[in-house]
């Protein structure tokens, strides 16, 4: 289960990082 949560977090963190970079 922890592995699945880690993968989901990466998928969410990737787009979130782009949004933060685009919207300072």
Order of alpha helices (4+ residues) and beta strands (2+ residues): alpha
